[in-house]
Amino acid sequence: MASTTTPSSSLFAVFLLLLLLWGVSRHPSEAREPFACDPKDATTRNLPFCRVSLPIPERVKDLIGRLTLQEKVSLLVNNAAAVPRLSIKGYEWWSEALHGVSNVGPGTKFGGDFPGATSFPQVITTAASFNASLWEAIGRVVSDEARAMYNGGKSGLTYWSPNVNVFRDPRWGRGQETPGEDPVVVGTYAASYVRGLQGNDGNRLKVAACCKHFTAYDLDNWNGVDRFHFNAKVSKQDIEDTFDVPFKMCVKEGKVASVMCSYNQVNGVPTCADPNLLRKTVRGVWKLDGYIVSDCDSVGVYYDQQHYTSTAEEAAADAIKAGLDLDCGPFLAAHTEDAVKRRLLKETDINGALVNTLNVQMRLGMFDGEPSAHPFGNLGPKDVCTPAHQELAFEAAKQGIVLLKNRGPSLPLSARRHLTVAVIGPNSNVTDTMIGNYAGVACGYTSPLQGIGRYARTIHQQGCANVACAKDQLFGAAVDAARNADATVLVVGLDQSVEAEFRDRAGLLLPGRQQELVSKVAAASKGPTILVLMSGGPIDVAFAHNDPRISAIVWAGYPGQAGGAAIADILFGTSNPGGKLPMTWYPQEYLKNLPMTAMAMRPSQSNGYPGRSYRFYRGPVVYPFGHGMSYTKFVHTIARAPAVVAIPLDGRHARGNTTLSGKAIRVTHAKCNKISLGIDLQVKNTGSMDGSHTVLIFSSPPAGHWAPHKQLVAFEKIHVPARAQQPLRINIHVCKFLSVVDSSGIRRIPLGQHDLHVGDIKHSVSLQAATLGVIKS
């Protein structure tokens, strides 16, 4: 049938369609009505709490003064109730954005105009990039997509991410969510990602981030002990030296809007009921400008399961008086009013909690009327899963992949010589596995098999039905594939069935018969055999490292939606690997005398306790913290660095030696803002391939029973073209990074010789007490 439409009418129809689409993209917030203070609502638009021109504290005070006790109590929980008489809608506080907008938690729903969101690599993989600017860039993208989904009525604005617990024990199922074992790296990640999420306007938040889980939380379910019943017995030294470092950096440097207290007890007190942790430290010492929220149901947990209080009303009162502002769960809504009636709590205590939550909501613009009036009110479906966002996820995966072994070298593979590649293993064609936990719905996936298929003809055999690899029925076909290919890539490792929230690992070896599969395939392979590992935690693959038939080993972590493309680009040399391990890879024997419940970081010779992390453990490893190879070679040279740094003392402490203890100065007694240690480096790429390199600077402080044998004091990512060199200036904050913590939990700067290690180079600098901040070269 012939069309009767004229060209001019077709053009007009196209014009109308474009106009309509422009209107949808220009005003996506039409999908969401104002949360409060609707300018069309005559009953509230002129009330002080709705006046944007007034300071937020005045607006908050006015609103709290209008609420009844019952209304106040209904706002103390994550699914905060509406206040219809003041035209305030209900709000779900619980959304997650660990490495992309997630649908874990009730605050976010995918569907309609928002079928998915960019799924970045799991945090442990992104941490391996050691690239703080990348971490912040990911935060900016995630918050763009989060705001867009909020404007479209699909999510909230309060995200309970990131997880900044230190990866203390290699068996922890949630270690994948963390930036690794070094407290400074974890804290730097926290501050960077939070800045990306929240934006740079201190009084106005793009979204509100949350650093969790405070504190000493790193056991989920091990050997009959679970997180709901665990009492973490931690020394003051380890609290100050390790567990609290990332949280302090998150609050003081990242300016995070929220901190979440954890399920466990610390030294007999539930963290969510401990005023020393919450009111005194987080809000008092660190000056949190925001709210403190419980992990979900943790107030109920310490009443029902830990039996910390005799009555539910006492539990509610303890939480609020300790400094808790918001309960993820129903407990405070059910019991706080009765706690007031029983005079265990004052209504003014509840007011104090609401000041902190309402302050954050107002900084988010939720009481400013139309969402479209907000600076980010124009974000919508067009701003989610954009090509630029997906490209950043691809780039993050490439930067986080770590080359552990390269015999020969065998990598990179050649698309001209390796025409046929056998792709084998239970993780060889996975998609969901690549995004780890606390993920949402990805924009799309490229599996390892698909990625490698862009470079070569593939022969695919799983070898194992899944990572449990209980049977060898599929081994024969995998071995045959390896015999008939120019190269073999084995993609093995773990997934959420092995390591996850509430699922700690029993050991560090590959699950089931995976090791047997790897060895048999490697023995039969006609060409080079490349082992690719997917995991959050470390794996003891010493067998593969020592097997000459296994040419190379690559750790991909959980590399996100573009993981397969990133793996292939690394394997075939389109990209040069530059990742470094953010955690130590221990041998299985390390666990022999190491219960997960033992929290001490330092070793004990008396009972054979080995100590934890590269800072304190001196035994054998499979791969050390910071290990990572490249397809090129980088050489460091120190161009200039001081030999002596004088530590000026503050005020009255400059007279006499009252500040010295064991030849160390209390950090609080030093003029920290006047101490500088700058190092000028030259980084040379002596190879034939451009590459990015992470410069790691470690310090070995003067020997002492409280000092780590070495600690990371600075890191920087630098790109160096082939056969070129780049200058790099690194400034080390002496008080923060050259200090150590004594057995009483006091941070001190050890005087005397500190040895700085940059790769194979050692530079010694002497720290001396002085009344003038002089640096001598």
C-alpha distance (Angstrom), angle and dihedral (degrees) to the residues before:
residue distance angle dihedral
M1 . . .
A2 3.79 . .
S3 3.79 120.0 .
T4 3.78 117.6 -113.5
T5 3.82 94.8 -163.3
T6 3.81 114.4 116.9
P7 3.81 121.3 -138.8
S8 3.80 91.4 -113.6
S9 3.80 93.2 52.2
S10 3.83 89.8 48.1
L11 3.79 90.8 53.3
F12 3.80 90.2 48.0
A13 3.83 90.5 51.0
V14 3.81 90.8 49.8
F15 3.82 89.4 48.7
L16 3.81 91.2 52.2
L17 3.81 90.8 47.8
L18 3.81 92.1 50.3
L19 3.80 90.4 47.6
L20 3.79 90.2 51.5
L21 3.81 92.7 47.8
W22 3.81 90.8 47.6
G23 3.76 89.7 52.7
V24 3.81 92.0 50.4
S25 3.79 93.0 49.6
R26 3.79 93.0 41.4
H27 3.79 95.0 51.0
P28 3.78 108.4 28.8
S29 3.78 90.5 147.0
E30 3.80 90.1 75.6
A31 3.81 84.0 88.5
R32 3.81 90.1 66.3
E33 3.77 125.6 58.4
P34 3.81 119.1 -147.4
F35 3.80 112.8 -76.1
A36 3.80 89.5 -142.3
C37 3.79 141.3 -20.9
D38 3.80 95.2 45.5
P39 3.83 105.7 -168.2
K40 3.82 87.8 -139.7
D41 3.81 90.9 58.7
A42 3.80 107.5 90.9
T43 3.81 93.1 -169.4
T44 3.82 96.0 64.0
R45 3.80 110.7 16.4
N46 3.81 93.4 89.5
L47 3.80 97.5 41.5
P48 3.81 113.8 114.1
F49 3.80 94.5 -115.5
C50 3.81 88.4 60.0
R51 3.81 95.9 50.4
V52 3.77 107.6 105.0
S53 3.81 90.1 -166.1
L54 3.81 92.2 66.4
P55 3.83 122.3 84.4
I56 3.80 112.3 -94.9
P57 3.85 94.3 -118.3
E58 3.82 89.5 58.1
R59 3.78 91.8 48.2
V60 3.80 92.0 48.9
K61 3.81 92.1 48.4
D62 3.80 91.3 50.7
L63 3.81 92.8 49.9
I64 3.81 94.7 48.1
G65 3.80 89.6 49.9
R66 3.83 89.7 58.9
L67 3.83 96.0 51.7
T68 3.79 126.2 95.2
L69 3.80 119.9 -134.0
Q70 3.81 90.3 -105.3
E71 3.81 91.5 51.8
K72 3.80 91.3 48.4
V73 3.79 92.1 51.8
S74 3.81 91.2 49.8
L75 3.81 88.9 58.7
L76 3.82 94.6 56.2
V77 3.83 94.8 82.0
N78 3.80 135.2 69.7
N79 3.82 94.2 -107.2
A80 3.80 91.9 53.1
A81 3.80 112.5 -165.3
A82 3.77 125.1 -119.0
V83 3.81 120.6 -104.2
P84 3.81 99.2 -145.1
R85 3.81 97.2 -178.7
L86 3.83 88.5 60.1
S87 3.82 92.7 39.1
I88 3.81 92.3 -117.7
K89 3.80 114.8 146.3
G90 3.77 126.3 -140.4
Y91 3.78 116.4 -92.9
E92 3.79 134.3 -153.7
W93 3.80 108.7 -146.8
W94 3.80 96.4 -173.2
S95 3.79 114.0 94.8
E96 3.81 127.5 134.0
A97 3.80 133.0 -145.5
L98 3.79 106.9 166.1
H99 3.82 94.4 149.1
G100 3.78 102.3 -11.6
V101 3.79 134.1 -11.2
S102 3.80 105.1 -52.0
N103 3.79 133.5 -160.2
V104 3.80 91.3 -144.4
G105 3.79 103.1 118.3
P106 3.81 127.8 29.3
G107 3.80 97.7 -90.7
T108 3.81 97.5 81.0
K109 3.78 130.0 54.2
F110 3.78 126.7 -179.6
G111 3.79 121.6 -147.6
G112 3.79 142.2 85.5
D113 3.80 110.4 36.0
F114 3.81 89.3 -0.9
P115 3.82 107.9 54.9
G116 3.82 92.2 155.9
A117 3.79 147.1 -17.3
T118 3.79 135.3 -131.8
S119 3.80 108.7 -76.5
F120 3.78 110.4 -152.5
P121 3.81 124.2 -164.1
Q122 3.78 116.5 -72.7
V123 3.81 110.7 -87.0
I124 3.82 96.0 -104.8
T125 3.82 88.8 58.2
T126 3.79 95.0 46.5
A127 3.81 89.1 47.6
A128 3.81 88.4 58.9
S129 3.81 88.3 68.4
F130 3.83 89.0 67.5
N131 3.80 84.5 -152.3
A132 3.81 113.0 136.5
S133 3.80 93.5 -176.0
L134 3.82 89.3 55.9
W135 3.81 90.3 50.7
E136 3.80 91.0 53.8
A137 3.82 92.2 44.9
I138 3.81 90.5 54.2
G139 3.81 88.9 50.9
R140 3.81 90.7 53.2
V141 3.80 92.1 51.6
V142 3.80 93.0 46.3
S143 3.80 91.3 50.4
D144 3.81 91.2 48.2
E145 3.78 89.1 55.8
A146 3.81 92.6 41.9
R147 3.82 92.2 52.6
A148 3.78 90.3 46.1
M149 3.79 90.8 53.5
Y150 3.80 91.5 46.5
N151 3.80 90.1 52.2
G152 3.79 87.8 51.0
G153 3.80 92.7 51.5
K154 3.81 95.1 -110.0
S155 3.81 104.7 108.3
G156 3.75 146.5 16.0
L157 3.78 129.4 -113.0
T158 3.81 100.1 -121.5
Y159 3.79 112.8 84.3
W160 3.80 121.4 -171.7
S161 3.77 94.7 -145.0
P162 3.02 151.5 149.7
N163 3.79 114.2 48.7
V164 3.81 104.9 -143.4
N165 3.79 101.5 174.3
V166 3.79 113.5 132.4
F167 3.82 113.7 -107.5
R168 3.81 92.4 -118.6
D169 3.80 102.5 161.6
P170 3.83 122.7 36.0
R171 3.81 91.5 -138.7
W172 3.80 95.7 60.7
G173 3.79 109.4 122.8
R174 3.80 92.4 -147.5
G175 3.80 95.9 48.9
Q176 3.82 85.7 102.4
E177 3.82 89.1 68.1
T178 3.79 93.2 56.9
P179 3.82 133.4 77.2
G180 3.82 91.3 -119.6
E181 3.78 141.6 -96.9
D182 3.80 103.4 -46.7
P183 3.82 113.0 90.2
V184 3.82 94.0 -150.9
V185 3.82 92.5 51.4
V186 3.80 90.4 46.5
G187 3.82 91.3 48.5
T188 3.80 93.1 46.9
Y189 3.79 90.1 49.6
A190 3.81 90.0 48.7
A191 3.81 94.6 51.6
S192 3.83 92.8 43.6
Y193 3.80 96.9 47.8
V194 3.81 92.2 43.8
R195 3.80 91.4 51.9
G196 3.79 88.4 52.0
L197 3.79 92.5 49.9
Q198 3.80 98.6 43.3
G199 3.80 101.7 36.3
N200 3.78 128.4 -134.2
D201 3.82 101.3 -79.3
G202 3.80 102.2 99.3
N203 3.80 95.3 -158.0
R204 3.80 96.2 42.1
L205 3.79 122.3 55.1
K206 3.78 126.3 -152.9
V207 3.80 88.5 -161.1
A208 3.80 128.4 -21.4
A209 3.80 115.9 -111.0
C210 3.81 127.1 -158.0
C211 3.80 129.3 -151.6
K212 3.79 111.8 -144.8
H213 3.06 155.1 -132.2
F214 3.82 106.1 13.8
T215 3.01 112.6 -139.5
A216 3.85 149.3 8.0
Y217 3.81 88.6 -28.7
D218 3.80 112.2 149.9
L219 3.80 108.2 120.4
D220 3.80 123.9 83.6
N221 3.78 109.8 165.7
W222 3.79 120.5 -18.1
N223 3.79 131.1 156.1
G224 3.81 94.1 -22.7
V225 3.82 95.7 -43.6
D226 3.79 117.5 109.2
R227 3.80 133.5 -172.5
F228 3.82 92.4 -107.6
H229 3.80 92.6 63.3
F230 3.80 103.3 27.8
N231 3.79 120.6 119.8
A232 3.81 107.3 -161.6
K233 3.80 107.2 -148.8
V234 3.79 102.7 -154.9
S235 3.78 131.2 171.0
K236 3.79 120.8 -126.6
Q237 3.78 86.2 -117.1
D238 3.81 94.9 58.0
I239 3.80 92.8 42.5
E240 3.80 91.4 55.1
D241 3.80 96.7 34.0
T242 3.81 100.5 44.5
F243 3.79 123.0 -3.6
D244 3.82 101.2 47.4
V245 3.82 97.9 38.5
P246 3.83 96.7 87.9
F247 3.81 93.0 44.8
K248 3.78 92.2 50.4
M249 3.83 90.7 50.2
C250 3.80 90.6 45.9
V251 3.81 92.4 54.1
K252 3.81 100.8 36.2
E253 3.81 100.3 35.4
G254 3.80 103.3 22.1
K255 3.85 93.6 40.4
V256 3.79 88.6 -142.7
A257 3.81 116.9 -165.3
S258 3.80 95.9 -139.2
V259 3.79 145.4 23.8
M260 3.80 123.5 -160.0
C261 3.81 121.0 -146.6
S262 3.79 117.6 -141.7
Y263 3.83 138.4 -120.3
N264 3.78 97.8 -113.2
Q265 3.75 130.3 82.3
V266 3.79 120.2 -118.6
N267 3.78 112.3 -146.1
G268 3.79 91.9 -19.9
V269 3.81 100.2 -45.2
P270 3.83 124.5 98.2
T271 3.78 107.2 -118.7
C272 3.81 91.7 -130.1
A273 3.82 90.2 56.6
D274 3.80 98.2 43.0
P275 3.82 114.4 105.9
N276 3.81 90.9 -172.5
L277 3.79 90.1 61.4
L278 3.81 100.3 36.8
R279 3.79 112.0 25.8
K280 3.80 98.3 25.7
T281 3.82 102.7 36.9
V282 3.81 110.5 22.8
R283 3.79 97.3 36.0
G284 3.80 101.5 21.6
V285 3.80 107.0 38.9
W286 3.80 100.4 22.4
K287 3.84 94.9 36.2
L288 3.80 99.7 -134.3
D289 3.80 109.6 -158.5
G290 3.77 98.1 -157.2
Y291 3.79 142.3 35.7
I292 3.80 137.2 -49.4
V293 3.80 115.7 -135.5
S294 3.79 131.1 -171.1
D295 3.77 123.8 -121.7
C296 3.76 106.5 -103.7
D297 3.80 112.2 -64.3
S298 3.81 92.0 -13.1
V299 3.82 92.5 132.4
G300 3.78 88.3 54.0
V301 3.80 89.2 44.3
Y302 3.78 94.9 57.5
Y303 3.81 89.9 48.9
D304 3.82 101.2 39.5
Q305 3.82 101.6 31.6
Q306 3.79 107.6 19.7
H307 3.84 92.6 37.4
Y308 3.78 89.4 -145.4
T309 3.82 93.5 154.2
S310 3.80 132.7 33.1
T311 3.79 96.2 -131.2
A312 3.79 137.3 30.0
E313 3.80 90.1 -122.7
E314 3.81 90.7 57.2
A315 3.81 89.8 50.5
A316 3.80 91.3 52.4
A317 3.79 92.3 46.4
D318 3.82 92.9 47.6
A319 3.81 91.7 52.6
I320 3.80 96.2 50.3
K321 3.79 94.5 41.7
A322 3.80 89.5 49.3
G323 3.79 89.3 58.2
L324 3.80 104.8 -92.6
D325 3.82 110.9 147.5
L326 3.80 103.3 178.0
D327 3.79 134.0 28.2
C328 3.78 119.7 -147.0
G329 3.77 93.8 -147.6
P330 3.82 138.1 34.2
F331 3.81 100.0 -81.9
L332 3.80 101.4 98.7
A333 3.80 92.4 43.4
A334 3.79 89.4 54.0
H335 3.81 100.5 44.2
T336 3.81 112.7 20.9
E337 3.81 97.1 83.7
D338 3.81 90.4 53.2
A339 3.81 89.4 48.1
V340 3.82 88.0 57.9
K341 3.79 91.7 47.0
R342 3.81 89.7 51.6
R343 3.82 89.1 49.9
L344 3.78 92.5 -119.7
L345 3.77 88.4 121.3
K346 3.78 136.8 24.8
E347 3.77 125.0 -131.6
T348 3.81 86.8 -124.0
D349 3.83 87.8 63.1
I350 3.80 88.5 58.5
N351 3.80 89.7 47.0
G352 3.80 88.6 56.1
A353 3.79 91.3 54.7
L354 3.81 92.2 48.4
V355 3.80 91.5 50.3
N356 3.79 87.9 63.8
T357 3.81 98.6 45.3
L358 3.80 96.2 41.5
N359 3.79 90.5 47.0
V360 3.82 89.2 59.4
Q361 3.80 93.1 46.3
M362 3.78 90.2 52.1
R363 3.80 92.2 47.5
L364 3.81 85.9 53.7
G365 3.81 89.8 55.9
M366 3.78 94.6 -115.4
F367 3.84 91.6 135.1
D368 3.81 94.3 44.8
G369 3.78 97.6 90.6
E370 3.79 120.7 -121.5
P371 3.83 112.6 37.4
S372 3.80 87.7 -141.2
A373 3.81 88.8 67.1
H374 3.81 90.5 64.2
P375 3.84 117.1 98.5
F376 3.82 87.5 -114.5
G377 3.79 94.2 40.4
N378 3.81 92.6 107.6
L379 3.80 94.3 63.6
G380 3.78 114.0 109.8
P381 3.83 145.4 140.0
K382 3.82 90.9 -43.7
D383 3.82 88.5 64.1
V384 3.81 97.0 56.4
C385 3.81 123.8 84.8
T386 3.80 90.4 1.6
P387 3.82 117.8 170.7
A388 3.81 89.3 -109.4
H389 3.80 92.3 52.4
Q390 3.79 92.6 48.4
E391 3.79 90.6 47.2
L392 3.82 89.2 54.9
A393 3.82 89.7 52.5
F394 3.81 88.1 51.9
E395 3.80 91.6 48.1
A396 3.81 92.1 47.7
A397 3.80 90.5 53.1
K398 3.80 92.1 51.0
Q399 3.79 91.8 48.6
G400 3.81 92.3 49.4
I401 3.80 98.8 49.9
V402 3.82 112.5 104.6
L403 3.80 125.6 -150.7
L404 3.81 104.9 -145.1
K405 3.81 101.9 173.4
N406 3.81 133.5 11.7
R407 3.80 113.1 174.0
G408 3.75 116.1 -166.1
P409 3.05 83.6 -4.4
S410 3.80 97.0 -80.6
L411 3.79 96.0 171.9
P412 2.91 137.2 106.3
L413 3.79 98.5 52.6
S414 3.78 118.2 -141.2
A415 3.79 121.4 -121.9
R416 3.84 86.8 -153.5
R417 3.83 96.9 51.9
H418 3.80 102.5 28.3
L419 3.77 98.0 56.9
T420 3.79 95.0 154.7
V421 3.81 122.2 41.9
A422 3.80 125.7 -172.2
V423 3.80 107.4 -141.5
I424 3.79 109.0 -161.3
G425 3.79 139.4 167.8
P426 3.80 143.3 68.5
N427 3.82 91.4 -82.7
S428 3.81 95.8 43.4
N429 3.79 96.5 103.7
V430 3.80 103.7 19.8
T431 3.78 126.5 134.4
D432 3.83 111.4 173.2
T433 3.80 90.6 41.9
M434 3.80 89.8 64.3
I435 3.81 94.5 63.6
G436 3.80 97.3 52.9
N437 3.79 120.7 -158.3
Y438 3.80 131.9 -31.3
A439 3.78 87.6 37.1
G440 3.78 130.1 137.6
V441 3.80 131.4 -150.4
A442 3.79 109.0 -50.5
C443 3.81 122.8 -132.9
G444 3.81 87.9 -122.3
Y445 3.79 139.5 -45.8
T446 3.77 140.7 -115.2
S447 3.80 109.1 -163.7
P448 3.83 122.3 -154.7
L449 3.80 90.3 -104.7
Q450 3.81 91.2 52.0
G451 3.80 92.2 46.1
I452 3.80 94.1 50.5
G453 3.81 89.0 44.4
R454 3.80 88.9 66.8
Y455 3.81 89.3 64.4
A456 3.81 104.9 34.5
R457 3.78 146.2 4.5
T458 3.79 107.0 -84.7
I459 3.79 134.0 -145.3
H460 3.77 106.5 -160.6
Q461 3.79 125.9 -156.7
Q462 3.80 123.3 155.8
G463 3.79 95.8 -152.4
C464 3.82 89.0 -162.9
A465 3.79 126.6 43.1
N466 3.83 89.7 -133.0
V467 3.79 140.3 -17.9
A468 3.82 90.8 -77.2
C469 3.83 85.5 68.9
A470 3.78 93.5 -170.3
K471 3.81 96.2 162.9
D472 3.81 138.3 42.0
Q473 3.81 97.7 -146.3
L474 3.80 92.2 114.1
F475 3.81 95.9 45.2
G476 3.82 95.5 91.3
A477 3.79 95.3 58.3
A478 3.82 90.0 46.6
V479 3.79 92.0 51.9
D480 3.83 90.7 49.1
A481 3.79 90.6 51.0
A482 3.82 91.0 53.3
R483 3.83 90.9 49.8
N484 3.80 90.9 55.5
A485 3.81 101.3 44.7
D486 3.79 133.9 83.1
A487 3.81 89.8 -132.5
T488 3.80 136.5 6.9
V489 3.79 126.7 -140.4
L490 3.81 115.6 -167.7
V491 3.82 113.3 -163.9
V492 3.80 108.4 -167.3
G493 3.80 138.6 139.5
L494 3.77 136.0 95.0
D495 3.80 141.4 -36.8
Q496 3.80 138.4 -175.6
S497 3.80 91.7 -68.2
V498 3.82 87.2 68.0
E499 3.82 105.0 31.7
A500 3.79 123.4 22.1
E501 3.77 144.7 114.6
F502 3.81 107.4 -46.5
R503 3.81 88.9 10.1
D504 3.79 117.0 94.4
R505 3.79 119.8 179.9
A506 3.79 123.8 -106.4
G507 3.81 94.4 -147.0
L508 3.79 145.2 -8.5
L509 3.81 102.5 -109.6
L510 3.79 126.0 103.5
P511 3.82 109.0 -84.8
G512 3.79 122.9 -100.2
R513 3.79 116.2 -27.3
Q514 3.79 97.2 -21.5
Q515 3.81 92.8 115.4
E516 3.79 89.8 53.3
L517 3.81 90.6 50.3
V518 3.82 91.8 50.4
S519 3.80 93.8 49.2
K520 3.81 95.0 46.4
V521 3.79 93.6 47.5
A522 3.82 91.8 46.6
A523 3.81 91.0 51.2
A524 3.81 91.1 53.4
S525 3.80 99.8 38.8
K526 3.80 115.2 119.6
G527 3.81 93.3 -156.4
P528 3.80 136.1 26.3
T529 3.82 115.9 -42.8
I530 3.78 115.8 -138.9
L531 3.80 119.6 -166.3
V532 3.82 115.4 -152.2
L533 3.80 116.1 -170.1
M534 3.79 125.0 -157.4
S535 3.79 113.8 -166.3
G536 3.77 144.6 116.6
G537 3.78 96.8 -139.7
P538 3.80 128.3 46.9
I539 3.80 121.2 -84.9
D540 3.78 127.5 -151.0
V541 3.81 100.2 -123.2
A542 3.80 96.0 156.0
F543 3.81 87.8 130.7
A544 3.81 90.0 62.0
H545 3.78 94.5 42.1
N546 3.81 89.2 54.4
D547 3.83 95.9 42.4
P548 3.85 109.4 96.6
R549 3.81 89.7 -159.1
I550 3.81 89.6 64.9
S551 3.77 101.1 76.6
A552 3.79 101.8 -172.0
I553 3.80 141.0 3.8
V554 3.79 124.6 -151.2
W555 3.81 127.1 -174.1
A556 3.80 112.6 -151.5
G557 3.81 98.5 172.2
Y558 3.79 106.4 -159.7
P559 3.81 97.1 -39.4
G560 3.80 102.2 -167.0
Q561 3.79 132.7 -123.9
A562 3.83 94.4 -36.0
G563 3.80 93.6 42.7
G564 3.78 96.8 118.4
A565 3.79 92.9 51.4
A566 3.81 90.6 48.1
I567 3.81 93.0 49.4
A568 3.81 90.9 50.4
D569 3.81 93.0 48.2
I570 3.80 89.7 52.7
L571 3.81 94.3 45.3
F572 3.80 93.4 50.2
G573 3.80 95.9 41.5
T574 3.79 99.2 -113.6
S575 3.79 83.5 124.3
N576 3.79 127.6 31.6
P577 3.83 113.4 -131.1
G578 3.80 113.6 -117.8
G579 3.81 105.1 161.3
K580 3.80 123.3 123.6
L581 3.79 127.2 -157.5
P582 3.83 111.5 -98.4
M583 3.82 90.1 -161.3
T584 3.79 138.4 39.8
W585 3.81 117.3 -100.5
Y586 3.80 105.1 -139.4
P587 3.80 130.0 -164.8
Q588 3.78 117.5 -110.0
E589 3.83 89.8 -108.4
Y590 3.81 89.7 65.1
L591 3.81 88.4 77.8
K592 3.81 93.9 57.4
N593 3.80 95.6 98.1
L594 3.78 99.8 17.3
P595 3.80 118.8 98.9
M596 3.81 112.2 -170.0
T597 3.79 87.7 -128.8
A598 3.82 92.0 64.6
M599 3.81 103.6 95.5
A600 3.81 100.8 -176.7
M601 3.79 114.0 120.1
R602 3.79 95.5 -163.9
P603 3.82 123.1 74.5
S604 3.78 124.3 -111.9
Q605 3.80 118.2 -147.6
S606 3.79 92.5 -167.6
N607 3.80 94.8 67.0
G608 3.80 100.7 21.7
Y609 3.80 93.5 -109.8
P610 3.84 105.0 161.8
G611 3.79 101.5 -151.7
R612 3.78 126.7 -126.7
S613 3.81 137.0 -89.7
Y614 3.79 128.7 4.1
R615 3.82 88.9 -73.1
F616 3.80 94.4 68.9
Y617 3.83 110.1 8.9
R618 3.81 114.4 88.2
G619 3.80 101.5 175.2
P620 3.81 130.9 105.8
V621 3.79 119.3 -60.0
V622 3.79 136.4 -169.1
Y623 3.82 90.7 -138.1
P624 3.81 125.6 -5.7
F625 3.80 127.9 -126.4
G626 3.81 108.1 -85.0
H627 3.81 94.9 25.7
G628 3.79 116.7 144.6
M629 3.80 134.0 134.1
S630 3.80 133.2 -144.9
Y631 3.80 137.6 -154.3
T632 3.78 87.1 -117.2
K633 3.81 135.2 41.7
F634 3.80 126.7 -109.2
V635 3.79 124.0 -159.8
H636 3.81 124.5 -163.5
T637 3.77 126.5 -149.5
I638 3.80 125.5 -177.7
A639 3.79 106.5 -135.6
R640 3.79 96.1 179.2
A641 3.80 136.6 -3.3
P642 3.80 133.6 152.3
A643 3.78 120.9 -101.7
V644 3.79 93.6 -158.8
V645 3.79 131.6 30.3
A646 3.79 119.5 -169.9
I647 3.80 117.0 -144.5
P648 3.82 109.6 -145.4
L649 3.78 113.7 -146.4
D650 3.76 122.8 -134.3
G651 3.83 121.2 -112.8
R652 3.79 115.6 -61.3
H653 3.81 90.6 9.2
A654 3.80 88.9 69.0
R655 3.81 87.9 72.6
G656 3.76 118.5 72.9
N657 3.79 126.0 -13.2
T658 3.81 100.7 -80.8
T659 3.79 88.7 122.2
L660 3.80 95.0 56.6
S661 3.79 122.8 93.8
G662 3.77 118.0 171.5
K663 3.80 89.6 -17.4
A664 3.79 94.2 -53.4
I665 3.82 132.4 115.9
R666 3.77 122.6 -136.4
V667 3.78 108.0 -115.9
T668 3.80 89.8 -133.1
H669 3.82 88.9 59.2
A670 3.82 95.6 53.8
K671 3.80 128.8 84.8
C672 3.79 90.8 -119.8
N673 3.79 95.6 177.7
K674 3.80 89.8 61.3
I675 3.79 98.0 52.5
S676 3.79 118.4 92.9
L677 3.79 132.1 172.1
G678 3.78 111.4 -175.6
I679 3.80 123.8 -178.6
D680 3.81 123.1 -166.2
L681 3.80 113.1 -154.8
Q682 3.77 136.5 -177.9
V683 3.81 114.0 -146.8
K684 3.78 113.8 -163.1
N685 3.80 127.2 -168.1
T686 3.81 103.7 -149.8
G687 3.79 94.8 178.6
S688 3.79 135.4 83.0
M689 3.83 98.8 -107.8
D690 3.79 130.1 74.1
G691 3.76 112.8 -118.7
S692 3.78 148.8 166.8
H693 3.77 117.2 -120.2
T694 3.78 132.7 -165.3
V695 3.78 113.8 -139.7
L696 3.80 109.2 -151.3
I697 3.80 118.6 -168.4
F698 3.80 117.0 -164.0
S699 3.79 127.8 -172.9
S700 3.77 127.6 -149.6
P701 3.81 105.1 -159.2
P702 3.78 123.4 -152.5
A703 3.80 110.4 -70.1
G704 3.77 115.1 -86.6
H705 3.78 137.3 141.6
W706 3.77 92.6 -108.2
A707 3.81 99.8 44.3
P708 3.81 124.3 94.1
H709 3.79 112.5 -121.5
K710 3.81 86.9 -119.4
Q711 3.78 137.9 -8.0
L712 3.79 136.0 -171.3
V713 3.80 109.9 -105.7
A714 3.82 101.8 171.3
F715 3.78 141.7 3.8
E716 3.77 133.1 -176.0
K717 3.80 135.7 178.3
I718 3.80 116.3 -136.4
H719 3.81 132.6 177.2
V720 3.79 115.6 -140.6
P721 3.83 123.5 -177.3
A722 3.79 118.9 -134.1
R723 3.83 114.4 -72.9
A724 3.79 91.1 2.3
Q725 3.77 134.1 107.2
Q726 3.78 133.3 -142.9
P727 3.81 130.9 -158.4
L728 3.78 116.9 -125.6
R729 3.79 127.6 -168.2
I730 3.79 116.5 -159.4
N731 3.79 122.9 -174.7
I732 3.78 116.6 -160.1
H733 3.80 117.6 -155.7
V734 3.80 100.4 -135.3
C735 3.82 97.8 -158.7
K736 3.80 93.5 48.2
F737 3.76 103.0 38.2
L738 3.81 109.7 21.8
S739 3.80 92.8 47.6
V740 3.79 125.4 95.2
V741 3.80 132.7 -160.9
D742 3.79 122.1 -114.1
S743 3.79 125.9 -141.0
S744 3.81 90.9 -90.1
G745 3.78 92.4 57.4
I746 3.83 94.5 -104.4
R747 3.79 116.9 139.3
R748 3.79 113.2 -132.3
I749 3.80 138.6 174.3
P750 3.81 109.0 -126.5
L751 3.78 112.8 -135.8
G752 3.76 120.3 -136.9
Q753 3.80 133.6 41.9
H754 3.79 119.9 -2.7
D755 3.80 115.0 -174.5
L756 3.80 114.1 -144.8
H757 3.79 116.1 -157.2
V758 3.81 122.5 -158.3
G759 3.78 107.5 175.5
D760 3.81 105.1 -57.9
I761 3.81 93.8 -16.6
K762 3.79 123.2 98.4
H763 3.80 123.4 -162.8
S764 3.78 122.1 -177.5
V765 3.78 122.5 -147.9
S766 3.77 125.4 -177.2
L767 3.80 118.9 -141.1
Q768 3.79 113.1 -152.6
A769 3.78 133.2 -178.4
A770 3.82 111.8 -114.1
T771 3.77 142.0 155.6
L772 3.80 92.4 -130.0
G773 3.78 126.1 57.6
V774 3.80 96.3 -125.6
I775 3.78 124.4 157.1
K776 3.79 117.3 -157.4
S777 3.78 121.0 -161.5
